[in-house]
């Protein structure tokens, strides 16, 4: 299992477009991805789940990957967050 804390840095947070990108990337891997915000934990491969987090700019999330390609999955998702999902940054 790999756990990584990450901050939402794109201006509008995890709205529909970045959430869709995140889910598309996550579903390319065999490992399970969970995303935790405070006491809420959702399936990182579920668009509805990710949108439920309502993760705004500055929110700190915990990514939890478990499975055969967990390390690669976390690295890929981390790249998405680092790029700000190719959106403008504050």
Secondary structure, DSSP 8 states (H G I E B T S, - for coil): -EEEEEE--BTT-S-HHHHHHHHHHHTTSSSEEEEEETTEEEETT-HHHHHHT---TT-EEEEEEESTTHHHHHHHHHHHHHTGGGS-B-
